[in-house]
Amino acid sequence: MTSVLQESKTDVMPTRRPRLLTLSVKESLILELLSDRAELYGLQLVAASKRKLKRGTVYVTLGRMEEKGYVTSRLEDGPPDMGGMPRRLYQATPLGRRVLAAWSAATTHLIPEFAR
């Protein structure tokens, strides 16, 4: 007696493709600024970027970068002279630094017209 195996769509598990690590212009700039310094908070990043980053988008971008694992953050007690409000400090992760280095090398070698 032979049995016939039938495959249904639910029996076949799709293979997962590795996630492509991407870096937007803003993310690249943030990682460059954080690589040069230990930790910065959002408004320091805006100031250090010489108006390339805006207040309205820097925190959204930082949140996305934290989800990707490119940056980490921690809350710090605010200075008493600034109303004592806590602020969030960001720093680049080892993954973020590696992605920036790879992205910069690829940009320089593969797309020289976009290299900085």
Backbone bond lengths (Angstrom), bond angles and torsions (degrees), N, CA, C in turn:
res aa  C-N    CA-C-N  psi(-1)  N-CA   C-N-CA  omega(-1)  CA-C   N-CA-C  phi
1 M - - - 1.444 - - 1.526 108.11 -
2 T 1.262 115.07 127.40 1.461 120.14 179.05 1.505 108.89 -108.44
3 S 1.299 114.01 143.19 1.460 117.87 176.45 1.518 108.74 -108.94
4 V 1.258 114.64 147.49 1.455 120.51 -179.26 1.520 107.88 -106.32
5 L 1.316 115.18 123.87 1.461 119.51 176.24 1.514 108.78 -90.19
6 Q 1.257 114.41 129.57 1.460 118.71 176.35 1.514 108.24 -111.73
7 E 1.303 114.78 134.06 1.463 119.97 178.01 1.512 109.18 -96.79
8 S 1.278 115.42 129.72 1.462 118.92 172.41 1.515 108.03 -105.03
9 K 1.293 116.17 168.42 1.467 120.75 -179.20 1.525 111.54 -61.76
10 T 1.313 117.31 -29.91 1.463 119.44 -178.81 1.519 112.21 -79.69
11 D 1.346 117.23 -17.20 1.456 120.23 178.76 1.522 112.88 -76.81
12 V 1.298 116.48 -23.98 1.456 120.98 -176.82 1.524 108.55 -96.95
13 M 1.307 115.68 116.68 1.465 120.50 179.24 1.522 109.13 -84.00
14 P 1.301 117.20 127.56 1.464 118.14 178.21 1.529 110.08 -68.81
15 T 1.297 115.29 144.20 1.460 119.03 177.37 1.518 108.25 -81.32
16 R 1.298 114.28 137.58 1.465 119.35 179.84 1.510 109.75 -87.02
17 R 1.291 114.26 134.90 1.457 119.38 174.75 1.518 108.41 -86.00
18 P 1.318 116.30 146.77 1.465 117.17 176.79 1.527 109.92 -63.81
19 R 1.302 115.02 144.12 1.457 121.00 -179.28 1.527 109.48 -69.47
20 L 1.310 115.80 129.61 1.450 121.11 177.21 1.524 108.44 -80.11
21 L 1.317 116.08 121.31 1.450 120.49 -179.89 1.523 108.41 -83.11
22 T 1.298 115.86 118.81 1.459 120.79 -178.84 1.516 109.37 -115.59
23 L 1.311 114.54 164.24 1.451 120.87 -179.13 1.520 108.51 -145.03
24 S 1.332 116.37 116.48 1.460 119.74 177.19 1.532 108.92 -77.73
25 V 1.308 115.81 170.40 1.470 120.47 178.99 1.526 110.30 -60.39
26 K 1.335 116.87 -43.07 1.465 120.68 179.60 1.522 111.40 -65.46
27 E 1.334 116.02 -42.69 1.462 119.55 179.11 1.526 110.85 -63.34
28 S 1.307 116.33 -40.71 1.462 121.15 178.04 1.528 110.72 -61.15
29 L 1.320 116.41 -45.82 1.463 121.26 179.16 1.527 110.84 -61.73
30 I 1.320 117.10 -44.62 1.470 121.06 179.70 1.522 110.30 -61.83
31 L 1.330 117.50 -44.47 1.464 119.84 179.32 1.523 111.42 -64.92
32 E 1.320 117.75 -37.26 1.472 120.25 176.64 1.524 110.41 -62.55
33 L 1.330 116.69 -45.22 1.464 120.67 -179.79 1.525 111.12 -65.23
34 L 1.331 117.28 -40.85 1.461 120.34 -179.95 1.523 111.73 -72.84
35 S 1.317 118.00 -27.05 1.463 120.70 177.78 1.519 111.27 -71.15
36 D 1.332 115.87 -30.17 1.464 120.65 179.62 1.521 112.37 -77.55
37 R 1.325 117.13 -22.95 1.469 122.13 -176.94 1.520 108.76 -129.07
38 A 1.303 117.10 161.38 1.467 120.52 -178.08 1.527 111.22 -70.31
39 E 1.317 117.48 -59.76 1.465 122.94 -178.39 1.526 108.89 -143.02
40 L 1.309 114.92 145.40 1.469 120.41 175.53 1.523 108.58 -141.60
41 Y 1.312 116.25 152.65 1.453 118.84 171.87 1.526 108.10 -99.40
42 G 1.311 116.67 168.63 1.463 122.18 -171.26 1.512 115.37 -51.34
43 L 1.341 117.03 -47.96 1.463 119.15 -177.87 1.526 112.20 -68.87
44 Q 1.326 117.49 -28.46 1.464 119.69 174.06 1.531 110.12 -66.89
45 L 1.326 116.64 -37.96 1.463 120.19 176.75 1.523 110.93 -63.72
46 V 1.329 116.77 -42.09 1.467 120.75 177.78 1.526 109.80 -59.65
47 A 1.327 117.11 -47.48 1.466 121.23 -179.31 1.525 111.65 -65.07
48 A 1.332 117.34 -43.18 1.469 121.06 -177.94 1.523 112.18 -68.86
49 S 1.333 117.44 -22.58 1.462 120.78 -177.65 1.534 113.02 -80.39
50 K 1.319 116.31 -4.49 1.478 121.17 -178.87 1.532 111.32 54.80
51 R 1.348 114.40 50.00 1.462 124.41 175.32 1.521 115.30 73.56
52 K 1.318 117.87 10.51 1.467 119.39 175.56 1.528 110.32 -78.56
53 L 1.330 116.57 -29.19 1.459 121.93 174.92 1.515 108.28 -104.17
54 K 1.314 116.27 145.17 1.470 121.86 179.70 1.519 109.83 -113.32
55 R 1.315 115.53 151.94 1.467 121.16 178.67 1.512 112.40 -54.40
56 G 1.315 116.46 -40.73 1.465 121.14 -174.68 1.516 114.76 -70.87
57 T 1.324 117.75 -21.40 1.462 119.63 -177.07 1.525 113.91 -112.41
58 V 1.305 118.09 -18.05 1.463 119.41 -174.36 1.526 111.77 -63.12
59 Y 1.316 118.41 -40.12 1.463 120.12 -177.86 1.523 111.98 -73.66
60 V 1.326 117.10 -33.86 1.469 120.66 175.29 1.528 109.18 -64.59
61 T 1.325 116.21 -44.54 1.467 121.29 179.36 1.524 110.55 -64.45
62 L 1.321 117.64 -42.98 1.465 121.10 178.54 1.527 111.12 -62.64
63 G 1.311 117.58 -39.82 1.465 121.24 177.63 1.519 111.21 -62.38
64 R 1.330 116.77 -43.67 1.463 121.46 178.29 1.536 110.25 -63.95
65 M 1.329 116.00 -40.58 1.468 120.30 179.72 1.527 111.54 -66.79
66 E 1.321 116.23 -34.50 1.461 119.65 178.09 1.531 109.87 -67.87
67 E 1.332 117.39 -38.87 1.465 121.14 176.64 1.527 111.23 -63.04
68 K 1.328 117.00 -36.48 1.469 121.73 179.53 1.528 111.78 -76.49
69 G 1.330 117.52 -14.92 1.456 121.07 -178.98 1.521 113.93 89.17
70 Y 1.321 117.85 13.78 1.467 122.32 -179.09 1.523 112.65 -82.16
71 V 1.333 117.29 -27.67 1.462 121.76 178.76 1.528 108.82 -137.08
72 T 1.321 115.06 158.44 1.455 121.67 170.50 1.522 107.04 -123.28
73 S 1.316 115.61 162.28 1.463 118.88 179.34 1.518 109.72 -140.78
74 R 1.317 113.65 161.35 1.465 120.50 175.33 1.521 107.68 -148.82
75 L 1.316 114.77 151.02 1.460 119.98 177.11 1.517 109.72 -86.61
76 E 1.304 115.44 138.50 1.456 122.07 177.83 1.522 107.80 -123.71
77 D 1.316 116.11 141.19 1.457 118.79 175.40 1.514 109.11 -59.19
78 G 1.318 115.02 137.26 1.457 119.84 -179.84 1.513 111.64 -73.69
79 P 1.322 116.23 153.04 1.461 119.48 177.58 1.532 110.25 -66.95
80 P 1.327 117.57 140.47 1.465 120.73 -177.54 1.535 112.84 -59.40
81 D 1.323 117.69 -31.80 1.461 120.20 -178.81 1.529 112.52 -74.42
82 M 1.334 118.36 -8.99 1.463 122.19 179.29 1.526 110.60 -109.74
83 G 1.296 118.30 24.05 1.451 121.87 178.12 1.512 114.13 89.32
84 G 1.311 117.21 0.13 1.455 120.83 176.19 1.512 115.24 72.12
85 M 1.330 118.87 11.77 1.463 121.62 179.78 1.533 109.66 -73.10
86 P 1.340 117.09 134.51 1.469 118.76 177.97 1.524 110.01 -67.61
87 R 1.312 115.25 153.74 1.462 119.75 177.43 1.520 109.07 -132.49
88 R 1.311 114.83 154.57 1.456 121.49 -176.92 1.525 109.02 -100.22
89 L 1.332 114.88 124.01 1.462 121.69 178.03 1.527 109.14 -100.71
90 Y 1.325 116.25 139.74 1.462 122.39 -177.63 1.518 110.11 -116.80
91 Q 1.331 115.34 147.34 1.461 119.90 172.82 1.528 108.50 -143.69
92 A 1.319 116.28 151.71 1.463 121.81 179.11 1.523 109.24 -72.79
93 T 1.320 115.79 141.72 1.463 121.47 175.39 1.532 108.76 -89.54
94 P 1.324 117.18 165.61 1.468 118.65 174.15 1.535 112.16 -56.52
95 L 1.344 117.35 -38.51 1.465 120.36 176.62 1.527 110.32 -61.99
96 G 1.326 116.65 -45.35 1.460 120.54 179.21 1.521 111.87 -59.38
97 R 1.310 116.60 -41.41 1.475 120.67 178.60 1.531 111.46 -66.04
98 R 1.340 116.36 -40.48 1.473 119.71 178.67 1.525 111.39 -66.83
99 V 1.328 116.85 -41.90 1.468 120.47 179.18 1.526 109.53 -63.52
100 L 1.324 117.43 -42.66 1.465 120.84 178.17 1.524 110.55 -61.30
101 A 1.325 117.67 -45.15 1.464 120.95 -179.87 1.525 110.88 -63.33
102 A 1.322 116.98 -43.90 1.466 120.49 179.93 1.522 111.04 -66.55
103 W 1.322 116.02 -42.94 1.464 121.02 -179.49 1.527 110.19 -64.26
104 S 1.318 116.84 -42.27 1.467 120.92 179.28 1.523 110.79 -64.62
105 A 1.328 117.13 -42.77 1.469 120.63 179.02 1.522 110.74 -65.20
106 A 1.315 116.66 -43.44 1.465 119.87 179.27 1.518 111.20 -63.76
107 T 1.314 116.23 -42.17 1.459 120.25 179.39 1.522 110.84 -63.09
108 T 1.308 116.63 -42.05 1.460 120.97 -178.99 1.519 111.97 -66.97
109 H 1.343 117.11 -42.10 1.447 121.07 -173.93 1.533 113.85 -88.86
110 L 1.310 117.22 -36.45 1.446 119.95 -175.01 1.525 114.32 -93.40
111 I 1.313 115.10 -32.10 1.453 119.28 -177.87 1.530 108.60 -131.71
112 P 1.328 118.30 70.90 1.461 120.79 -173.44 1.529 113.86 -60.43
113 E 1.331 117.78 -26.88 1.462 117.73 -179.62 1.527 113.12 -70.24
114 F 1.367 117.39 -16.49 1.462 120.42 176.74 1.507 113.11 -99.84
115 A 1.310 117.46 -3.84 1.459 120.61 -179.37 1.521 110.00 -65.89
116 R 1.323 113.56 145.65 1.475 118.00 -178.58 1.485 110.71 -86.10
